[in-house]
């Protein structure tokens, strides 16, 4: 007579094996998501908007595939790879939308969780500052001012949250430095009479 329920043990083993299989699939797809996200950002910086739009459509399909996998096993939401994938996607999609349409899509529009959206938004400010510097070099001073307003708005909205001392707090703290960089750029432009 068995003292331990073998069927129960097999069920646990099967569930753990299924989790590992889905986790590996997420990791492999995640590499493509991160790579594509970076390529989109690079293309937007180079004003290759058609190329970026095509890649963004592909990226959204990959994210839909990721989301379907996570729906089958919700514990995967908390794996590090999924978190990184979502934040890279948010950063790329928001950067593209801002440059192309002058707006930032919501987390609902992007179909991502709120916390991971905030991670991507925090990363976005670094790309915006880079864009502002390039806009300053190209004498597109209105773009510099728009970016300063957006980074300031992101910072102001995120100030309303209590991030405590986690990863999101560290990301948020970095926005202060991005805001200072873009404000310094605007000050330089004002002192030189360009804005």
C-alpha positions in Angstrom: 0.0 0.0 0.0 1.4 3.4 -1.1 1.5 6.1 1.5 1.9 8.8 -1.1 -0.6 9.5 -3.8 1.4 8.7 -7.0 -1.2 10.3 -9.3 -0.9 13.5 -7.4 2.9 13.4 -7.7 2.6 12.8 -11.4 0.2 15.7 -11.8 2.7 18.0 -10.1 5.5 16.7 -12.2 3.5 17.2 -15.4 2.6 20.8 -14.4 6.2 21.6 -13.6 7.4 20.1 -16.9 4.7 22.1 -18.8 5.8 25.3 -17.0 9.4 24.7 -18.0 8.4 24.1 -21.7 6.4 27.3 -21.8 9.2 29.2 -20.0 11.7 28.1 -22.6 9.4 29.1 -25.4 9.0 32.5 -23.8 12.8 32.9 -23.5 13.4 32.0 -27.1 10.6 34.4 -28.4 11.8 37.0 -26.0 15.2 37.2 -27.7 13.4 38.1 -30.9 11.2 40.6 -29.1 14.2 42.4 -27.5 16.2 42.4 -30.8 13.2 43.7 -32.8 12.5 46.4 -30.2 16.0 47.7 -30.4 15.9 47.6 -34.2 12.7 49.7 -34.2 14.2 52.3 -31.9 17.3 52.4 -34.1 15.2 52.8 -37.2 13.1 55.6 -35.7 16.3 57.4 -34.7 17.4 57.2 -38.3 13.9 58.4 -39.5 13.3 55.1 -41.3 9.6 55.1 -40.2 8.3 52.7 -42.9 10.8 50.1 -41.9 10.0 50.7 -38.2 6.3 50.4 -38.8 6.8 47.1 -40.6 8.9 45.8 -37.7 6.4 47.1 -35.1 3.7 45.1 -36.8 5.9 42.0 -36.5 6.7 42.8 -32.9 3.0 43.1 -32.0 2.4 39.6 -33.4 5.3 38.2 -31.3 3.8 39.9 -28.2 0.4 38.4 -29.0 2.1 35.0 -29.1 3.8 35.7 -25.8 0.5 36.7 -24.2 -1.2 33.5 -25.4 1.5 31.4 -23.8 1.2 33.4 -20.5 -2.6 33.1 -20.5 -2.1 29.3 -20.4 0.3 29.6 -17.5 -0.1 32.9 -15.6 2.9 32.2 -13.3 5.0 33.1 -16.4 4.0 36.7 -16.0 6.5 36.9 -13.1 9.5 35.5 -14.9 12.3 37.9 -15.6 12.3 37.3 -19.3 8.6 38.2 -19.8 9.1 41.4 -17.8 12.0 42.4 -20.0 10.2 41.5 -23.2 7.2 43.7 -22.3 9.2 46.7 -21.2 11.3 46.6 -24.4 8.1 46.3 -26.4 6.5 49.3 -24.6 9.6 51.4 -25.0 9.8 50.7 -28.8 6.1 51.1 -29.4 5.8 54.3 -27.4 8.9 55.8 -29.1 7.6 55.0 -32.5 4.1 56.4 -31.7 5.6 59.6 -30.3 7.8 60.3 -33.2 5.3 59.3 -35.9 2.1 60.7 -34.3 3.1 62.8 -31.3 1.4 60.6 -28.8 2.1 57.9 -26.2 -0.2 54.9 -26.4 -1.8 53.7 -23.1 -1.1 50.3 -21.5 -4.6 49.2 -22.6 -3.8 50.0 -26.2 -0.6 48.1 -26.0 -2.3 45.2 -24.2 0.2 45.1 -21.4 0.0 45.2 -17.6 0.3 48.5 -15.8 3.5 47.8 -13.9 5.4 46.5 -16.9 4.1 49.5 -18.9 5.7 51.8 -16.3 9.0 50.0 -16.7 8.9 50.7 -20.5 7.9 54.3 -20.0 10.8 54.8 -17.7 13.2 53.4 -20.3 11.5 55.6 -23.0 12.9 58.8 -21.5 16.5 57.9 -22.3 15.5 57.5 -26.0 13.6 60.7 -25.9 16.7 62.6 -24.6 18.8 61.1 -27.4 16.1 62.2 -29.9 16.2 65.7 -28.3 20.0 66.0 -28.7 19.7 64.9 -32.3 16.9 67.3 -32.9 19.0 70.1 -31.4 21.9 69.2 -33.8 19.4 69.3 -36.7 18.0 72.7 -35.5 14.6 71.2 -34.9 14.1 73.2 -31.8 10.3 72.6 -31.5 11.0 68.9 -31.3 13.4 69.6 -28.4 10.8 71.6 -26.6 8.1 68.9 -27.2 10.4 66.2 -25.8 11.2 68.3 -22.8 7.5 68.7 -22.1 6.9 65.0 -22.5 9.8 63.9 -20.2 8.6 66.4 -17.7 5.0 65.1 -17.9 6.1 61.5 -17.6 8.2 62.4 -14.5 5.3 64.4 -13.0 2.8 61.6 -13.5 5.2 59.0 -12.1 5.8 61.1 -9.0 2.3 60.2 -8.0 3.3 56.6 -7.4 5.0 55.1 -4.3 7.5 52.8 -5.9 9.4 52.0 -2.6 12.8 50.5 -3.2 12.3 48.0 -6.0 13.4 47.8 -9.6 10.8 50.3 -10.7 12.0 52.8 -8.2 15.5 52.6 -9.7 14.2 53.1 -13.2 12.1 56.0 -12.0 15.0 57.7 -10.3 16.8 57.6 -13.7 14.2 59.9 -15.2 15.4 62.7 -13.0 18.7 62.6 -14.8 17.1 62.4 -18.3 14.9 65.4 -17.4 17.9 67.4 -16.3 19.8 66.6 -19.5 16.9 67.8 -21.7 16.3 70.9 -19.5 20.0 71.7 -19.8 19.7 71.4 -23.6 16.7 73.7 -23.6 18.6 76.2 -21.4 21.6 76.2 -23.8 19.3 76.8 -26.7 17.6 79.7 -24.9 20.9 81.3 -23.9 22.0 81.1 -27.5 18.8 82.7 -28.7 17.6 79.6 -30.6 14.3 79.2 -28.7 
